Amino acid sequence: MDLGRIATAMITPFDDNGKINYEVAERVIEHLILNCTDAIIVCGTTGETPTLTIPEKREFIDFTIKKVNKRIPVIAGVGYNDTSYTIEATKVVEAFGADGIMVVAPFYNKPNQRGIYAHFEAVANITNLPIVVYNVPGRTGVNISAQTTIELSKIPNIRIIKEASGSLDQMTEILANVSDDTFVYSGDDALTLPLISIGGRGVISVASHVIGNEMQAMIKAFEKGRHEVAAKYHQAMLPLIKKLFENPNPVPVKYAMSKVGFNVEKVRLPLVELLEEERIRFDEVWEQFQEKVAKLNTVS
C-alpha cells in the first residue's frame, strides 16, 4: 500500500468538557482531504492516544473510517507496550475496515531488538493489513535499529516504515537495504525534503494540518527537478515547523489550527495549552511564514 507523499497524523479535537468533539473532527477530516493529505493516521501520538480510553480509541477510529469513506487510506494506530493488546486492537480495527495499522515499538518495557522483532512478527501473523512500523525512540525509550527494520521489511505485510529517530544515517541504511516496494516516511516534518532527496517516500506529518499545500508544493518542485524552489519552500517552512514542536506535540499544532478556522486548542492533562506569550511568538513566526510563501508563490 502507498500512503502517497503526505500522511497526516490527525489531532483529536475535544469539547469544553474534555470529550471528543465529533462534529469538529468531521470538519478536520474534510479540511485535511481538501488540503493535500494523501492518507490519515488516526490515534497516533498527535491524537493524544495516551489519554484516550480504549472505548474512545475504538469509537474514534470507527468514526474516522466511516467519514473518510475510502476517499483516502485510513491507518489506525494500535501500538501499545503489550503485544496481546496490540493484537486485540488490530483485530478490532480490521473489522472496522481500516486500510492499515500503525504499530509503535513497545514503550516503557524497553525490549531488546529480538523482542522488538518478535512483537511486530506476532502482530503481522494475525492480520493481512499493511503494517506501518513506527520508530520514535524519543517517546518509546528504544530505537528500532536499521538492521531490525530491514529484517522486519521481509515480512510480507510490512512495507511501510515511519522513521522518527531523526537520524538520516539510519534512514539511509534502511533505504539501501530494503526492497523497492518498501516505503520509508519521515516522522519528523523538518526532515521531509532531506529524506526524499535520499530516496524516502514522504512524511507522516503534523505540520500538514496547517501547511499541507505548501509541503506538497515543495515535494512536487523536487520531483520536477526544481531543487532550488524545493529548498526555498523548506527554508520558509523550517522556522514554523520548529515552533510546532517547541512545546509537546500536539499542543502547538492545535493552536495553529486557529489560523485555518478551527477552535481545537483544548488538550488533556498532563498536556497544557500554550501561554499567551507563546501564542504571540507563534503568531509572529506564522506571519513571517505567510510573507515568505506569498513571495515564493509569485515565482514558483
C-alpha positions in Angstrom: 0.0 0.0 0.0 1.1 3.5 -0.8 0.3 6.4 1.6 1.2 9.0 -1.0 3.7 11.7 -0.1 1.9 13.2 2.9 0.0 11.2 5.5 -1.3 13.4 8.4 -1.2 12.2 11.9 -4.6 13.7 12.9 -5.4 15.6 16.1 -8.2 14.5 18.3 -10.5 17.6 19.0 -12.1 17.9 22.4 -15.0 20.0 23.5 -15.1 22.2 26.6 -15.9 19.2 28.8 -12.9 17.3 27.5 -14.9 14.9 25.4 -14.1 14.0 21.8 -15.8 16.6 19.6 -17.1 14.5 16.7 -18.7 17.4 14.8 -15.3 19.3 14.7 -13.5 16.0 14.0 -15.6 15.6 10.8 -14.6 19.1 9.8 -10.9 18.4 10.4 -11.1 15.3 8.2 -12.6 17.3 5.4 -10.0 20.0 5.8 -7.2 17.5 5.6 -8.6 15.8 2.5 -9.1 19.2 0.8 -5.6 20.4 1.7 -3.3 17.8 0.2 -3.3 15.0 2.8 -2.9 11.7 0.9 -3.7 9.5 3.9 -4.9 9.9 7.5 -3.3 8.3 10.6 -5.9 8.2 13.4 -5.0 7.6 17.1 -1.3 8.2 16.7 0.9 10.4 19.0 -0.7 13.6 17.7 -4.1 12.2 18.5 -3.2 12.2 22.3 -3.8 8.5 22.4 -2.1 8.1 25.8 -5.1 10.0 27.3 -7.8 8.2 25.3 -9.7 5.3 26.9 -9.9 2.0 24.9 -13.6 2.7 24.1 -12.7 6.2 22.9 -10.0 5.0 20.7 -12.2 2.4 19.1 -15.1 4.7 18.6 -12.9 7.5 17.1 -11.2 5.1 14.7 -14.5 3.7 13.6 -15.9 7.2 13.1 -12.9 8.3 11.1 -13.0 5.3 8.8 -16.7 5.9 8.1 -16.4 9.6 7.5 -13.4 9.2 5.1 -15.4 6.5 3.3 -12.4 5.2 1.3 -11.6 8.5 -0.3 -8.0 8.2 1.0 -6.4 5.5 3.2 -7.1 5.5 6.9 -4.3 3.9 9.1 -5.3 3.1 12.7 -2.8 3.5 15.5 -2.9 0.3 17.5 0.6 0.3 19.0 0.9 -0.5 22.7 3.6 -1.9 25.0 1.6 -5.1 25.4 1.7 -7.4 22.4 -1.5 -9.2 23.3 -3.4 -5.9 23.5 -1.9 -4.7 20.2 -3.1 -7.9 18.6 -6.6 -7.5 20.0 -6.8 -3.9 18.8 -5.6 -4.9 15.4 -8.5 -7.4 15.1 -11.0 -4.7 16.1 -9.8 -2.1 13.6 -9.6 -4.7 10.8 -13.3 -5.4 11.4 -14.0 -1.7 11.2 -12.4 -1.5 7.7 -9.1 0.2 8.4 -6.8 0.3 5.4 -3.7 -0.4 7.6 -2.4 -0.2 11.1 0.5 1.7 12.7 2.4 -0.1 15.4 4.9 1.7 17.6 7.9 0.0 19.2 6.8 -1.2 22.7 7.3 1.6 25.1 8.4 1.6 28.7 9.2 -2.2 28.7 12.4 -1.3 26.7 12.7 -4.6 24.9 15.9 -5.6 23.1 16.0 -6.0 19.3 14.9 -9.6 19.4 11.9 -8.6 21.5 11.0 -5.8 19.1 11.2 -8.1 16.1 9.0 -10.7 17.9 6.4 -8.1 18.8 5.9 -7.0 15.2 6.1 -10.5 13.9 3.3 -11.6 16.3 1.1 -8.8 15.1 1.9 -9.4 11.4 1.0 -13.1 11.8 -2.6 -12.4 12.8 -3.6 -9.8 10.1 -3.3 -9.2 6.4 -3.5 -5.5 6.9 -0.4 -3.4 5.8 1.6 -2.5 8.9 3.4 0.8 9.4 6.4 0.2 11.7 6.7 3.4 13.8 10.2 4.1 15.3 10.1 7.0 17.7 12.8 6.4 20.3 12.3 9.8 21.9 8.9 8.6 23.1 9.3 4.9 23.5 12.8 4.7 25.0 14.0 2.2 22.5 15.3 2.6 18.9 14.3 0.1 16.3 17.7 -0.4 14.7 18.2 -0.2 11.0 19.0 -3.9 10.9 15.9 -4.9 12.7 13.8 -2.6 10.4 15.4 -4.3 7.4 14.6 -7.7 8.8 11.0 -6.7 9.5 10.6 -5.5 6.0 11.0 -9.1 4.8 7.6 -9.9 6.4 5.1 -9.7 3.5 2.7 -7.1 5.1 5.4 -4.8 6.5 6.3 -2.5 3.7 5.9 1.0 5.3 8.4 2.5 7.8 7.8 5.7 9.8 11.2 6.8 11.0 11.2 9.4 13.7 14.7 8.6 15.0 15.9 11.9 13.5 18.9 10.0 12.0 19.4 10.4 8.3 22.2 7.9 8.6 19.8 5.3 9.9 17.2 6.1 7.2 19.9 5.8 4.5 21.0 2.4 5.8 17.4 1.2 5.7 16.7 2.6 2.2 19.9 0.9 0.9 18.8 -2.5 2.1 15.1 -2.8 1.7 13.1 -3.8 -1.4 11.9 -1.2 -3.9 8.3 -1.7 -2.7 9.2 -0.8 0.9 8.4 2.9 1.6 10.2 5.0 4.2 8.5 8.0 5.6 9.9 10.7 7.9 8.3 11.0 11.3 9.8 14.5 11.5 8.4 17.3 9.4 11.7 19.1 9.2 13.4 16.1 7.5 10.8 15.7 4.7 12.9 17.1 1.9 16.2 15.6 3.1 14.6 12.2 3.3 13.0 12.4 -0.1 16.4 13.5 -1.6 17.9 10.2 -0.5 15.0 8.0 -1.7 12.4 8.3 1.0 8.7 8.3 0.1 7.4 11.2 2.1 6.3 12.3 5.6 3.8 11.2 8.2 3.2 14.8 9.2 1.9 17.0 12.0 2.5 20.3 10.2 0.3 19.3 7.3 -2.7 20.2 9.4 -1.9 23.8 8.5 0.7 23.8 5.7 -0.2 20.7 3.7 -0.4 22.6 0.4 3.0 24.1 0.8 4.5 20.8 1.8 3.1 19.2 -1.4 4.4 22.2 -3.4 7.8 21.6 -2.0 7.7 17.9 -2.9 6.3 18.4 -6.4 9.0 21.0 -7.1 11.7 18.5 -6.1 10.1 15.8 -8.2 10.2 18.1 -11.2 13.9 18.8 -10.7 13.3 22.3 -9.4 15.5 21.7 -6.4 16.2 25.4 -5.7 12.4 26.1 -5.4 12.0 23.0 -3.2 14.8 24.3 -1.0 13.2 27.7 -0.7 9.9 26.1 0.5 11.9 24.0 3.0 13.7 27.1 4.3 10.4 29.0 4.6 8.7 26.2 6.5 11.5 25.3 8.9 11.1 28.1 11.5 7.3 27.3 11.6 7.9 23.6 11.9 10.3 24.3 14.8 7.6 26.3 16.5 5.2 23.5 16.1 7.4 21.3 18.2 8.8 23.8 20.7 6.1 22.6 23.1 4.9 19.0 23.5 3.0 17.8 20.4 0.1 18.3 19.7 -0.2 21.5 21.8 1.3 23.9 19.2 -0.5 22.4 16.2 -3.8 22.6 18.0 -3.2 26.3 18.5 -2.0 26.7 14.9 -5.3 25.3 13.7 -6.9 28.6 14.7 -5.1 30.1 11.7 -7.2 27.9 9.4 -10.5 28.3 11.0 -10.6 25.8 13.9 -11.0 26.2 17.6 -9.3 23.0 18.8 -6.8 24.2 21.3 -8.0 22.2 24.2 -5.8 19.3 25.3 -6.0 16.7 28.0 -3.7 16.7 31.1 -0.9 16.3 31.6 -0.6 18.4 28.4 -1.4 22.1 28.9 -2.3 24.8 26.4 0.2 27.5 25.3 0.8 30.5 27.4 -0.3 33.9 26.0 3.3 34.9 25.3 3.9 31.6 23.5 0.9 32.3 21.3 2.2 35.7 20.5 5.6 34.3 19.5 3.9 31.7 17.4 1.8 34.3 15.6 5.0 36.2 14.7 6.5 33.2 13.1 3.2 32.4 11.3 3.1 35.9 9.8 6.7 35.6 8.7 5.9 32.3 7.1 2.9 33.7 5.2 5.1 36.5 3.8 7.8 34.1 2.6 5.3 31.8 1.0 3.5 34.7 -0.7 6.8 35.7 -2.4 7.5 32.0 -3.3 4.1 31.6 -4.9 4.8 34.5 -7.2 7.9 32.9 -8.7 7.1 29.1 -8.5 
